[in-house]
Amino acid sequence: MGFVSVLGFAHQLISQRVQAGETVVDATLGNGVDALFLAKLVGSRGSVYGFDIQQQALDQTKMRLEKELPDVSSCVHMSLFSHALMETVVPQDRHGKVAAVTFNLGYLPGADPSTITKQESTIPALEAALRLLRKGGIVTIVLYSGHDGGSEEAAAVENWAQQLPLAAFQVLSYQFKNTSTHAPYLLALEKR
Amino acid sequence: MGFVSVLGFAHQLISQRVQAGETVVDATLGNGVDALFLAKLVGSRGSVYGFDIQQQALDQTKMRLEKELPDVSSCVHMSLFSHALMETVVPQDRHGKVAAVTFNLGYLPGADPSTITKQESTIPALEAALRLLRKGGIVTIVLYSGHDGGSEEAAAVENWAQQLPLAAFQVLSYQFKNTSTHAPYLLALEKR
Protein backbone atom coordinates (compact mmCIF):
# COMPACT_ATOMS: atom_id res chain seq x y z
CA MET A 1 0.00 0.00 0.00
CA GLY A 2 2.93 2.36 0.56
CA PHE A 3 3.40 4.82 3.39
CA VAL A 4 1.27 7.98 3.37
CA SER A 5 3.07 10.88 1.64
CA VAL A 6 4.54 13.78 3.60
CA LEU A 7 1.70 16.12 2.57
CA GLY A 8 -0.90 13.39 3.11
CA PHE A 9 0.38 12.74 6.62
CA ALA A 10 0.35 16.48 7.40
CA HIS A 11 -3.29 16.60 6.29
CA GLN A 12 -4.15 13.55 8.44
CA LEU A 13 -2.67 15.19 11.54
CA ILE A 14 -4.60 18.41 10.80
CA SER A 15 -7.90 16.59 10.12
CA GLN A 16 -7.64 14.82 13.49
CA ARG A 17 -7.34 18.17 15.30
CA VAL A 18 -9.42 20.80 13.45
CA GLN A 19 -13.20 21.13 13.86
CA ALA A 20 -15.66 22.67 11.39
CA GLY A 21 -16.17 26.36 12.18
CA GLU A 22 -12.63 26.95 13.44
CA THR A 23 -10.04 29.51 12.29
CA VAL A 24 -6.92 28.28 10.48
CA VAL A 25 -4.00 29.84 8.58
CA ASP A 26 -2.22 28.89 5.35
CA ALA A 27 1.09 30.72 5.79
CA THR A 28 2.31 29.95 2.24
CA LEU A 29 -0.58 29.85 -0.25
CA GLY A 30 1.56 28.65 -3.17
CA ASN A 31 -0.65 26.80 -5.61
CA GLY A 32 -3.54 26.66 -3.14
CA VAL A 33 -3.55 22.96 -2.25
CA ASP A 34 -3.42 23.55 1.51
CA ALA A 35 -5.92 26.43 1.37
CA LEU A 36 -8.43 24.20 -0.44
CA PHE A 37 -7.90 21.39 2.08
CA LEU A 38 -8.30 23.81 5.02
CA ALA A 39 -11.39 25.50 3.54
CA LYS A 40 -13.10 22.10 3.16
CA LEU A 41 -12.17 21.24 6.73
CA VAL A 42 -13.46 24.37 8.49
CA GLY A 43 -16.43 24.83 6.14
CA SER A 44 -18.54 27.92 5.57
CA ARG A 45 -18.74 28.79 9.28
CA GLY A 46 -14.94 28.69 9.61
CA SER A 47 -12.19 31.03 8.42
CA VAL A 48 -8.98 30.46 6.49
CA TYR A 49 -6.39 33.27 6.50
CA GLY A 50 -3.93 32.81 3.65
CA PHE A 51 -0.63 34.56 2.97
CA ASP A 52 1.82 34.80 0.11
CA ILE A 53 4.17 37.49 -1.14
CA GLN A 54 3.48 36.62 -4.80
CA GLN A 55 0.29 37.77 -6.56
CA GLN A 56 0.56 34.66 -8.76
CA ALA A 57 0.00 32.47 -5.68
CA LEU A 58 -3.13 34.39 -4.68
CA ASP A 59 -4.46 34.14 -8.23
CA GLN A 60 -3.79 30.37 -8.43
CA THR A 61 -5.40 29.78 -5.04
CA LYS A 62 -8.46 31.88 -5.97
CA MET A 63 -8.92 29.92 -9.21
CA ARG A 64 -8.55 26.58 -7.42
CA LEU A 65 -11.06 27.53 -4.73
CA GLU A 66 -13.63 28.93 -7.18
CA LYS A 67 -13.41 25.81 -9.29
CA GLU A 68 -13.40 23.17 -6.56
CA LEU A 69 -15.22 24.79 -3.68
CA PRO A 70 -17.46 27.66 -4.94
CA ASP A 71 -19.76 27.50 -1.91
CA VAL A 72 -17.24 28.10 0.83
CA SER A 73 -14.45 29.92 -1.01
CA SER A 74 -15.78 33.12 0.58
CA CYS A 75 -14.43 31.98 3.96
CA VAL A 76 -10.85 32.25 2.63
CA HIS A 77 -9.21 35.64 3.28
CA MET A 78 -6.04 36.09 1.21
CA SER A 79 -3.33 38.66 1.93
CA LEU A 80 -0.40 39.70 -0.25
CA PHE A 81 1.73 39.96 2.89
CA SER A 82 4.66 38.08 4.35
CA HIS A 83 3.48 35.36 6.72
CA ALA A 84 5.64 37.06 9.36
CA LEU A 85 2.81 39.65 9.55
CA MET A 86 0.03 37.09 10.12
CA GLU A 87 -0.82 38.48 13.55
CA THR A 88 -1.77 41.84 12.03
CA VAL A 89 -4.31 40.17 9.71
CA VAL A 90 -5.87 37.43 11.85
CA PRO A 91 -8.48 39.25 13.99
CA GLN A 92 -7.44 39.95 17.57
CA ASP A 93 -10.33 37.89 18.99
CA ARG A 94 -8.97 34.81 17.17
CA HIS A 95 -5.49 35.06 18.68
CA GLY A 96 -4.86 31.99 20.81
CA LYS A 97 -7.76 30.23 19.09
CA VAL A 98 -6.27 29.22 15.75
CA ALA A 99 -6.52 25.44 15.24
CA ALA A 100 -3.87 24.94 12.52
CA VAL A 101 -1.20 26.79 10.55
CA THR A 102 0.38 25.25 7.45
CA PHE A 103 3.80 26.13 6.01
CA ASN A 104 5.09 24.84 2.71
CA LEU A 105 8.60 26.22 2.41
CA GLY A 106 10.75 26.76 -0.67
CA TYR A 107 9.52 28.40 -3.87
CA LEU A 108 6.30 28.50 -5.85
CA PRO A 109 6.38 25.76 -8.53
CA GLY A 110 6.27 27.35 -11.97
CA ALA A 111 7.25 30.81 -10.70
CA ASP A 112 10.63 32.52 -10.28
CA PRO A 113 12.76 30.00 -8.30
CA SER A 114 14.80 32.88 -6.84
CA THR A 115 11.75 34.01 -4.87
CA ILE A 116 12.05 31.65 -1.88
CA THR A 117 11.07 31.57 1.75
CA LYS A 118 14.04 32.47 3.96
CA GLN A 119 14.79 31.77 7.57
CA GLU A 120 14.89 35.53 8.34
CA SER A 121 11.12 35.70 7.81
CA THR A 122 10.23 32.02 8.25
CA ILE A 123 11.35 31.81 11.90
CA PRO A 124 9.44 34.97 12.94
CA ALA A 125 6.41 33.62 11.06
CA LEU A 126 6.67 30.31 12.92
CA GLU A 127 6.92 32.18 16.22
CA ALA A 128 3.80 34.15 15.28
CA ALA A 129 2.01 30.91 14.34
CA LEU A 130 2.75 29.40 17.76
CA ARG A 131 1.35 32.51 19.48
CA LEU A 132 -1.86 32.34 17.43
CA LEU A 133 -2.39 28.63 18.14
CA ARG A 134 -4.96 27.28 20.59
CA LYS A 135 -4.15 24.45 22.98
CA GLY A 136 -4.14 21.22 20.97
CA GLY A 137 -3.61 23.21 17.76
CA ILE A 138 -1.01 22.21 15.17
CA VAL A 139 1.60 23.83 12.94
CA THR A 140 2.77 21.74 9.97
CA ILE A 141 5.96 22.62 8.08
CA VAL A 142 6.91 20.90 4.82
CA LEU A 143 10.63 21.48 4.31
CA TYR A 144 12.54 21.34 1.03
CA SER A 145 16.28 21.50 0.73
CA GLY A 146 16.79 20.96 -3.00
CA HIS A 147 16.92 24.63 -4.08
CA ASP A 148 19.61 27.25 -3.37
CA GLY A 149 19.23 28.32 0.25
CA GLY A 150 16.83 25.46 0.99
CA SER A 151 19.09 23.33 3.13
CA GLU A 152 20.15 26.36 5.20
CA GLU A 153 16.51 27.25 5.82
CA ALA A 154 15.60 23.64 6.69
CA ALA A 155 18.52 23.40 9.14
CA ALA A 156 17.55 26.70 10.77
CA VAL A 157 13.92 25.63 11.16
CA GLU A 158 14.89 22.22 12.52
CA ASN A 159 17.32 23.78 15.00
CA TRP A 160 14.63 26.24 16.12
CA ALA A 161 12.02 23.47 16.53
CA GLN A 162 14.36 21.21 18.52
CA GLN A 163 14.74 23.93 21.12
CA LEU A 164 11.03 24.42 21.77
CA PRO A 165 10.21 23.58 25.41
CA LEU A 166 8.71 20.10 25.68
CA ALA A 167 6.31 21.35 28.37
CA ALA A 168 4.68 23.66 25.81
CA PHE A 169 5.05 21.86 22.45
CA GLN A 170 5.52 18.41 20.96
CA VAL A 171 7.71 18.35 17.83
CA LEU A 172 7.41 15.40 15.45
CA SER A 173 9.27 14.65 12.22
CA TYR A 174 8.00 12.37 9.44
CA GLN A 175 10.60 11.73 6.79
CA PHE A 176 11.43 9.27 4.02
CA LYS A 177 15.00 8.12 4.39
CA ASN A 178 16.11 6.33 1.23
CA THR A 179 14.89 8.94 -1.25
CA SER A 180 17.05 11.74 -2.66
CA THR A 181 18.59 13.88 0.05
CA HIS A 182 16.42 16.72 -1.19
CA ALA A 183 13.05 15.03 -0.77
CA PRO A 184 10.60 17.14 1.28
CA TYR A 185 9.91 16.17 4.87
CA LEU A 186 7.51 17.18 7.60
CA LEU A 187 7.88 18.81 10.98
CA ALA A 188 4.64 18.99 12.99
CA LEU A 189 4.28 21.03 16.20
CA GLU A 190 1.40 20.56 18.63
CA LYS A 191 0.70 23.10 21.37
CA ARG A 192 0.07 21.40 24.72
CA MET B 1 -4.51 15.08 22.00
CA GLY B 2 -0.77 14.67 21.51
CA PHE B 3 0.95 12.83 18.69
CA VAL B 4 0.81 9.03 18.68
CA SER B 5 3.83 7.51 20.45
CA VAL B 6 6.64 5.84 18.53
CA LEU B 7 5.45 2.35 19.53
CA GLY B 8 1.80 3.29 18.92
CA PHE B 9 2.63 4.54 15.43
CA ALA B 10 4.59 1.35 14.66
CA HIS B 11 1.53 -0.69 15.71
CA GLN B 12 -0.76 1.48 13.54
CA LEU B 13 1.43 0.85 10.48
CA ILE B 14 1.47 -2.88 11.20
CA SER B 15 -2.31 -3.08 11.80
CA GLN B 16 -2.94 -1.44 8.44
CA ARG B 17 -0.88 -4.12 6.65
CA VAL B 18 -1.30 -7.46 8.47
CA GLN B 19 -4.33 -9.72 8.01
CA ALA B 20 -5.66 -12.33 10.44
CA GLY B 21 -4.11 -15.73 9.68
CA GLU B 22 -0.78 -14.35 8.48
CA THR B 23 2.74 -15.16 9.68
CA VAL B 24 4.71 -12.48 11.56
CA VAL B 25 7.98 -12.26 13.52
CA ASP B 26 8.90 -10.53 16.77
CA ALA B 27 12.70 -10.33 16.43
CA THR B 28 13.26 -9.06 19.99
CA LEU B 29 10.70 -10.48 22.41
CA GLY B 30 11.84 -8.34 25.36
CA ASN B 31 8.92 -7.91 27.75
CA GLY B 32 6.44 -9.34 25.23
CA VAL B 33 4.49 -6.20 24.30
CA ASP B 34 5.00 -6.63 20.55
CA ALA B 35 4.39 -10.41 20.68
CA LEU B 36 1.04 -9.83 22.41
CA PHE B 37 0.07 -7.17 19.88
CA LEU B 38 1.07 -9.44 16.97
CA ALA B 39 -0.71 -12.49 18.40
CA LYS B 40 -3.96 -10.51 18.70
CA LEU B 41 -3.55 -9.28 15.14
CA VAL B 42 -2.95 -12.62 13.39
CA GLY B 43 -5.29 -14.59 15.68
CA SER B 44 -5.43 -18.33 16.24
CA ARG B 45 -5.08 -19.14 12.52
CA GLY B 46 -1.91 -17.07 12.27
CA SER B 47 1.64 -17.60 13.53
CA VAL B 48 4.04 -15.44 15.52
CA TYR B 49 7.70 -16.46 15.58
CA GLY B 50 9.50 -14.78 18.48
CA PHE B 51 13.23 -14.51 19.24
CA ASP B 52 15.36 -13.43 22.16
CA ILE B 53 18.76 -14.45 23.49
CA GLN B 54 17.63 -14.11 27.12
CA GLN B 55 15.48 -16.76 28.84
CA GLN B 56 14.02 -13.96 31.01
CA ALA B 57 12.47 -12.40 27.89
CA LEU B 58 10.85 -15.68 26.85
CA ASP B 59 9.50 -16.17 30.38
CA GLN B 60 8.08 -12.63 30.53
CA THR B 61 6.48 -12.98 27.12
CA LYS B 62 4.96 -16.36 28.02
CA MET B 63 3.47 -14.94 31.22
CA ARG B 64 2.04 -11.93 29.41
CA LEU B 65 0.49 -14.07 26.67
CA GLU B 66 -1.02 -16.62 29.08
CA LYS B 67 -2.53 -13.84 31.16
CA GLU B 68 -3.85 -11.60 28.41
CA LEU B 69 -4.48 -13.94 25.53
CA PRO B 70 -4.87 -17.56 26.74
CA ASP B 71 -6.88 -18.61 23.67
CA VAL B 72 -4.34 -17.79 21.00
CA SER B 73 -1.06 -17.86 22.90
CA SER B 74 -0.46 -21.27 21.34
CA CYS B 75 0.14 -19.60 17.99
CA VAL B 76 3.30 -17.95 19.37
CA HIS B 77 6.50 -19.94 18.78
CA MET B 78 9.38 -18.67 20.90
CA SER B 79 13.05 -19.41 20.26
CA LEU B 80 16.04 -18.74 22.51
CA PHE B 81 18.07 -17.84 19.40
CA SER B 82 19.59 -14.70 18.00
CA HIS B 83 17.20 -12.99 15.59
CA ALA B 84 19.99 -13.31 13.00
CA LEU B 85 18.94 -16.98 12.77
CA MET B 86 15.25 -16.30 12.13
CA GLU B 87 15.32 -17.90 8.69
CA THR B 88 16.25 -21.26 10.22
CA VAL B 89 13.17 -21.18 12.47
CA VAL B 90 10.45 -19.68 10.28
CA PRO B 91 9.23 -22.60 8.11
CA GLN B 92 10.54 -22.63 4.54
CA ASP B 93 7.03 -22.41 3.07
CA ARG B 94 6.52 -19.08 4.89
CA HIS B 95 9.66 -17.47 3.44
CA GLY B 96 8.63 -14.51 1.30
CA LYS B 97 5.18 -14.56 2.94
CA VAL B 98 5.85 -12.92 6.31
CA ALA B 99 3.65 -9.85 6.78
CA ALA B 100 5.56 -8.02 9.54
CA VAL B 101 8.77 -8.20 11.58
CA THR B 102 9.24 -6.06 14.70
CA PHE B 103 12.58 -5.01 16.20
CA ASN B 104 12.92 -3.23 19.53
CA LEU B 105 16.64 -2.56 19.90
CA GLY B 106 18.70 -1.88 23.01
CA TYR B 107 18.46 -3.90 26.21
CA LEU B 108 15.69 -5.67 28.13
CA PRO B 109 14.24 -3.30 30.77
CA GLY B 110 14.92 -4.71 34.22
CA ALA B 111 17.61 -7.13 33.02
CA ASP B 112 21.37 -6.79 32.68
CA PRO B 113 21.90 -3.54 30.69
CA SER B 114 25.18 -4.88 29.33
CA THR B 115 23.25 -7.48 27.29
CA ILE B 116 22.34 -5.33 24.32
CA THR B 117 21.55 -5.77 20.67
CA LYS B 118 24.57 -4.96 18.53
CA GLN B 119 24.93 -3.98 14.90
CA GLU B 120 27.01 -7.10 14.17
CA SER B 121 23.89 -9.24 14.62
CA THR B 122 21.19 -6.58 14.15
CA ILE B 123 22.11 -5.81 10.52
CA PRO B 124 22.18 -9.51 9.47
CA ALA B 125 18.85 -9.97 11.28
CA LEU B 126 17.36 -7.01 9.40
CA GLU B 127 18.62 -8.46 6.11
CA ALA B 128 17.00 -11.79 7.01
CA ALA B 129 13.75 -10.00 7.88
CA LEU B 130 13.66 -8.30 4.48
CA ARG B 131 14.15 -11.67 2.75
CA LEU B 132 11.29 -13.22 4.75
CA LEU B 133 8.90 -10.36 3.99
CA ARG B 134 6.06 -10.57 1.47
CA LYS B 135 5.29 -7.71 -0.92
CA GLY B 136 3.54 -4.98 1.08
CA GLY B 137 4.97 -6.39 4.31
CA ILE B 138 6.60 -4.19 6.92
CA VAL B 139 9.64 -4.19 9.22
CA THR B 140 9.46 -1.81 12.20
CA ILE B 141 12.60 -0.88 14.15
CA VAL B 142 12.43 1.06 17.42
CA LEU B 143 15.88 2.53 18.00
CA TYR B 144 17.35 3.66 21.31
CA SER B 145 20.62 5.50 21.68
CA GLY B 146 20.68 6.23 25.41
CA HIS B 147 22.72 3.22 26.52
CA ASP B 148 26.39 2.43 25.88
CA GLY B 149 26.70 1.31 22.26
CA GLY B 150 23.16 2.46 21.46
CA SER B 151 24.01 5.47 19.35
CA GLU B 152 26.55 3.46 17.31
CA GLU B 153 23.95 0.76 16.64
CA ALA B 154 21.28 3.36 15.74
CA ALA B 155 23.67 5.11 13.34
CA ALA B 156 24.63 1.80 11.70
CA VAL B 157 20.98 0.80 11.25
CA GLU B 158 20.04 4.20 9.87
CA ASN B 159 22.98 4.16 7.46
CA TRP B 160 22.01 0.66 6.30
CA ALA B 161 18.35 1.63 5.83
CA GLN B 162 19.17 4.79 3.87
CA GLN B 163 21.00 2.70 1.29
CA LEU B 164 18.12 0.32 0.58
CA PRO B 165 17.06 0.63 -3.07
CA LEU B 166 13.94 2.79 -3.40
CA ALA B 167 12.63 0.47 -6.11
CA ALA B 168 12.42 -2.37 -3.58
CA PHE B 169 11.72 -0.67 -0.23
CA GLN B 170 10.26 2.51 1.23
CA VAL B 171 12.02 3.71 4.41
CA LEU B 172 10.16 6.04 6.76
CA SER B 173 11.30 7.65 10.01
CA TYR B 174 8.95 8.90 12.76
CA GLN B 175 10.77 10.81 15.45
CA PHE B 176 10.12 13.32 18.23
CA LYS B 177 12.57 16.18 17.93
CA ASN B 178 12.50 18.28 21.11
CA THR B 179 12.79 15.40 23.57
CA SER B 180 16.07 14.17 25.04
CA THR B 181 18.56 13.20 22.35
CA HIS B 182 18.18 9.62 23.59
CA ALA B 183 14.43 9.27 23.08
CA PRO B 184 13.52 6.20 21.00
CA TYR B 185 12.49 6.67 17.39
CA LEU B 186 11.03 4.56 14.62
CA LEU B 187 12.27 3.37 11.26
CA ALA B 188 9.67 1.52 9.20
CA LEU B 189 10.49 -0.40 5.98
CA GLU B 190 7.86 -1.51 3.51
CA LYS B 191 8.65 -4.01 0.77
CA ARG B 192 7.28 -2.86 -2.58
HADDOCK unambig.tbl for C-alpha pairs under 7 A between the chains (distance, minus, plus):
assign (segid A and resid 1 and name CA) (segid B and resid 136 and name CA) 6.20 0.50 0.50
assign (segid A and resid 2 and name CA) (segid B and resid 190 and name CA) 6.92 0.50 0.50
assign (segid A and resid 136 and name CA) (segid B and resid 1 and name CA) 6.25 0.50 0.50
assign (segid A and resid 161 and name CA) (segid B and resid 178 and name CA) 6.94 0.50 0.50
assign (segid A and resid 162 and name CA) (segid B and resid 177 and name CA) 5.38 0.50 0.50
assign (segid A and resid 162 and name CA) (segid B and resid 178 and name CA) 4.34 0.50 0.50
assign (segid A and resid 163 and name CA) (segid B and resid 178 and name CA) 6.08 0.50 0.50
assign (segid A and resid 164 and name CA) (segid B and resid 178 and name CA) 6.35 0.50 0.50
assign (segid A and resid 166 and name CA) (segid B and resid 178 and name CA) 6.21 0.50 0.50
assign (segid A and resid 166 and name CA) (segid B and resid 179 and name CA) 6.57 0.50 0.50
assign (segid A and resid 170 and name CA) (segid B and resid 178 and name CA) 6.98 0.50 0.50
assign (segid A and resid 171 and name CA) (segid B and resid 176 and name CA) 5.59 0.50 0.50
assign (segid A and resid 171 and name CA) (segid B and resid 177 and name CA) 5.32 0.50 0.50
assign (segid A and resid 171 and name CA) (segid B and resid 178 and name CA) 5.80 0.50 0.50
assign (segid A and resid 172 and name CA) (segid B and resid 175 and name CA) 5.69 0.50 0.50
assign (segid A and resid 172 and name CA) (segid B and resid 176 and name CA) 4.41 0.50 0.50
assign (segid A and resid 172 and name CA) (segid B and resid 177 and name CA) 5.78 0.50 0.50
assign (segid A and resid 173 and name CA) (segid B and resid 174 and name CA) 5.79 0.50 0.50
assign (segid A and resid 173 and name CA) (segid B and resid 175 and name CA) 5.24 0.50 0.50
assign (segid A and resid 173 and name CA) (segid B and resid 176 and name CA) 6.22 0.50 0.50
assign (segid A and resid 173 and name CA) (segid B and resid 177 and name CA) 6.77 0.50 0.50
assign (segid A and resid 174 and name CA) (segid B and resid 173 and name CA) 5.79 0.50 0.50
assign (segid A and resid 174 and name CA) (segid B and resid 174 and name CA) 4.90 0.50 0.50
assign (segid A and resid 174 and name CA) (segid B and resid 175 and name CA) 6.80 0.50 0.50
assign (segid A and resid 175 and name CA) (segid B and resid 172 and name CA) 5.71 0.50 0.50
assign (segid A and resid 175 and name CA) (segid B and resid 173 and name CA) 5.24 0.50 0.50
assign (segid A and resid 175 and name CA) (segid B and resid 174 and name CA) 6.81 0.50 0.50
assign (segid A and resid 176 and name CA) (segid B and resid 171 and name CA) 5.61 0.50 0.50
assign (segid A and resid 176 and name CA) (segid B and resid 172 and name CA) 4.42 0.50 0.50
assign (segid A and resid 176 and name CA) (segid B and resid 173 and name CA) 6.20 0.50 0.50
assign (segid A and resid 177 and name CA) (segid B and resid 162 and name CA) 5.36 0.50 0.50
assign (segid A and resid 177 and name CA) (segid B and resid 171 and name CA) 5.33 0.50 0.50
assign (segid A and resid 177 and name CA) (segid B and resid 172 and name CA) 5.78 0.50 0.50
assign (segid A and resid 177 and name CA) (segid B and resid 173 and name CA) 6.75 0.50 0.50
assign (segid A and resid 178 and name CA) (segid B and resid 161 and name CA) 6.94 0.50 0.50
assign (segid A and resid 178 and name CA) (segid B and resid 162 and name CA) 4.33 0.50 0.50
assign (segid A and resid 178 and name CA) (segid B and resid 163 and name CA) 6.09 0.50 0.50
assign (segid A and resid 178 and name CA) (segid B and resid 164 and name CA) 6.37 0.50 0.50
assign (segid A and resid 178 and name CA) (segid B and resid 166 and name CA) 6.22 0.50 0.50
assign (segid A and resid 178 and name CA) (segid B and resid 170 and name CA) 6.98 0.50 0.50
assign (segid A and resid 178 and name CA) (segid B and resid 171 and name CA) 5.80 0.50 0.50
assign (segid A and resid 179 and name CA) (segid B and resid 166 and name CA) 6.59 0.50 0.50
assign (segid A and resid 190 and name CA) (segid B and resid 2 and name CA) 6.91 0.50 0.50
